[in-house]
């Protein structure tokens, strides 16, 4: 009873606002929008366009920078923050060669296997501040349409002493990820190829990889290839609803300052040394004007993965290669 009372008193002292982001024309919620604080930190709206901002937790934040696929960026002050924010749709034209109409042609299904590994020490620890993108070239002059994406995930054993046994019981998780598709702009991710908001929920029941079907998106692979990106949004409840996760751990530095360190989310993402070229890129999503950087030595990264020559996240693909008419 005392614990419950203390929790109630703590919550009552926190001034917070539940904000809803909506389309200024349709009034529909803008799902999974990115809310940046301008200091390298931030959070995400849920499927209903809602997020909670507390001045108690973010005392030093005076502006929010909000972005979402298909909308103009929105900057708002946190002083007298309204409970409803409207985003203006952005007129866009996608390349008709990349996003095409459905075609009734014969095709051959081709697969690129994912690179799987449950070795914890060979895995990337997902945080909400980082987005990972992997480059894929077009393998033929014929039309190719993306059908499925296979995202490798590493499962962790409940009992550490049994981690090397395939039948060991795995730790449970239910995590929401956002997926984007980018054109190749001189070797780095460029403009988005589709404004569809694509998310999926991964759990330990998926096994060693999660398969995402994108056949209905009609994404045709550009001549100079494309990028698939992955970004963790946070943990969910059993129905797949994004939870208000604790995004940061507060650690006191040696100078006495409080530093927010991004929380690691499960599942871990296995990296591989079996791909000859270096195809993986990273960016910090909450920094205004963020840029993509190749995951490689000398590119602003300090990672044990690089020390082990693990340069790539080994996403797998299934695509349809159409026969000439």
N, C-alpha and C positions, 0 to 999 in steps of 0.2 A: 504493500500500500504506500509506504514511504517513497519507494522508488518511482511509483506511478505519479505521485504528487509532485516529486521533484522534477520529473520529466515534463509534466504539465506546466509547472511554473517556468521552466527553462524555455519551452516553446512559446508561452505567452509573452515572454520578454523580447522575443525576436520579431522585429517588424519585417514582414515579407510581403511580396506581391506575386500573385500568380498571373503571369502575362500570357496573352493569347495573340499569336501572329496570324493575320488573315490576308487573303488576296483582296486588294482594294476594289476590284471590280465584282468578283463573284461572292465575296465574303466567306469563301471556303477557307478552312485552316491551311496554313503552309506547313506541311509536315517536315520534321527533322531539319529545320533551319539551323544554321550555325550562328551562335552568338559569341562573338569575340570581345574580350575585355580590353584589347589594345596593349596588353602587357605580356602576351604569350600564353595567357590562360583563357578559358572560356567554357562553354557548355553547349548542349543541343536542346532544341524543342522536341517534344514527343510527336506521335502520329496525329494528335489533335492540335498541333501548333503551340502547345503550352510549355512554359518553363517557369521556374521560380527563381526570382532574384532577391537576395537579402542584403541590405546595406550593412547588417551586422557582420556578415561574413566577408563582404567585399567593400569595406569602408573606403578603400583608396580608389575605387572605380567610379569615374564620373561620366563615362560614355560607353555605349554598347554599339558594336558594329555587327549588323545582322546581314547574312547572305543566304541565298537559296537558289537552286537551279531554276532558271526561267524568270527570275525577278531581279529588279535593280537593287543594289546594295542600299541598306538603310542605316543611318547613323542617328542615335537618339541619346539624349542626356538622361542620366539616372535620377536627376533631381526632379521630383514630381512625375515619376515615370507612370504613364497611363497603363491601365489594365488591358488595353487592346492596341496593337500596333498593326498598321496597314502597309503591306508591301506592294509596289507597283509592278505588274507583269512587264517583262521585257520582250519586245518584238524580236524574234529570232528567225533565222533561215538556216536550216541544216542542209548539208550537201545531199542532193538527191541521189548521188551515187552511193553514199554511205547509208542513208536511211531510205530504203526503197520500198516499193509496193510489193505485195505478195505475188510470187510468181509460181506458176504450175509447170515446173521443169524437172527433169530427172537429175538426180544428184547422187554423189557418193559421200557417205559419212566418214569423216576422218577424225582421229583422236590424237591429242597430245597428252600424255599421261602426266599426272601431278607427281611431284617428288615428295614422298612421305617419310617422316622420321618422328619417333617419339622420344628422342634424346633431348631432355630438357635443356642441356647445355648447348644445343645447336638451334635454339629457338629465339625468335623475336618476342619481346614482351609488349603486347599491344597497350597503348595509352591513347586517350582521346585527342591528344595534341598532335598525333602523327598520322599521316596518310601514306600508304605504300602503293606504288604503281609499278606494274610490270609490263615491259614492252614485248609485243609479238609481231613478227614480220608476216607479210602475206607470202604464202608458199607457192603460188601459181598465178599465171596471168588470167585464169578463169575466175568467174564470180564465186566468192566465198561468203557464206552467211554464218554468223556466230549462233550456235545452238545451245551449248551448255558451258558453264564454267565450274571447274572443280577446285575448291579452295582447301589446301592441306591444313589440317589442324592436329596438334599434338595433345594426346590424352594423358592426364596425370593419374598415377595410382594413388588410392587412398592410403595404402601402406607403402611407405618409401622403400622398405626392405624387399618389397615384391614388384618394384617398378619395372624390372626386366622380364616379368612373366606376362605373357599375352592374355592370360585368363584372370589377371588381377582386377579387383573392383576399382572403377575409375571415379575420380572426383566429379561431382555434378556441377554443371554450369548451364546458364541460359543467357546468351549474350546476343545483342543486336548489332549487326554490321550494316554499313552503307557502302554501296558499290557505284562506281562511276566509270565511264568510258571516255577516253581522250584520243584526239587525233595526234599524230606524230608531228611535232613542230621542230624540225632540225635536231632530232634525237632526244627531245624532252617532251613530256605531256603538254599538249596545246589546248585547243578549244574542246568543249564537251561534244560528244557525238549524239547524245540523246538527252532530253530534259526530263525523261521519266525519273521519278524518285524511286530508286531500287534499294530495298533493304531485305535482309534475311536474318532469321534467328538460328544460331548454332547451339546445339546441345551435345552432351557426351554420347547421345544415342546416334549421332551422325556417323560415328566411327572415325576413321583417319582423314576423311575429307567431307566437306559439305558441297553438294551438287546444286547449282543454281540454274534453272531453266530460263533462258532468255530468247527462246525461239520466236515468240510473238513480238519481240521488239524490232524484228527485221533489220538487224544491224549487219551491214555488209562491210567486209574488211577493206579499208582503203589501200591503195597501191603501195604506199610507203609504211604500212602497218599501223598499229594502234596500241593503246595502253588500257589495261584493266586496273582499277585501283580499289583498295579496301581500307575502310576506316571504322574503328570500333566506336559505337555510340554509348554502350553501357550495358548493364545487366537488365534483365526483364523478369516479370512475374511469369507464372505458368501459362498465362494466356498470350504472352509475347508483348505485353505492354511495357514500354520503357520505364524503368524505375528512377526516382531521383537519387542516383548513386552519388556517393562521395567521390568526386572527381580528383581531389588533391589531398595529399598528406602535408600537414604543416610541420616543418622541421626548423629548429632554431640553428642559425649559422654560428660560426665561431665569433662573429662580430655582434651577435645578439639579435640579428634581424630574423624575422619569420619568413621562411622561403616555402612556397607552395611547390611540391613535387608531384607530378602526375601519378595517379594510381594505376597500377598494372591490372589489366583485366584478362580473364581466361576466356577462351583457350589460347595457348601459346601457338605461334606460327613458325613452323619449321623452315629453316633456311638450308640451302644445299650448295655443295661445291661441284656438282655433276653437270652444271651448265657452263659451257666454255666461255660465252660472252657475259658481260655484266649488264643485266637488263632491268635491275631494280632501282627505283628512285624513291626518295623520301622527301616530304615537306612537313613543316609545322603549320597546322591549319589555322591557328588562332593569332598568328602574327599578321598584321595588316600588310598587304603587299607581299605575301610569302612566295617563295620560289622553290621549284623542284631542284633537288641535288641528287646526283647519282650516288648510290650506296657503294662507296669505294674509299680506299685509304687516301688521306689528304684532302677529303671533302667535308671538313667540319664535323666528322663523326669520330667518337671514341666508343668502340664496341668490341666486345670479346668475339663477336661473330667475324669481324674483319680480321682479327688476329688468327682465326682458324680458317681463313680463306673461304668463308661462307658469304658469298656476295649476292645470292639470289633467293627470292621467295618463289618456290617452284609451282606456280599455278598451272593447272591442266585445262585444256580446252576440248570441246567437241564442236566441229563445224561442218557445214554442208558445202561441198565443192560441186558446182553445177556443171553439167556437161554442155558442150557447145551445141547451139541450136542448128 
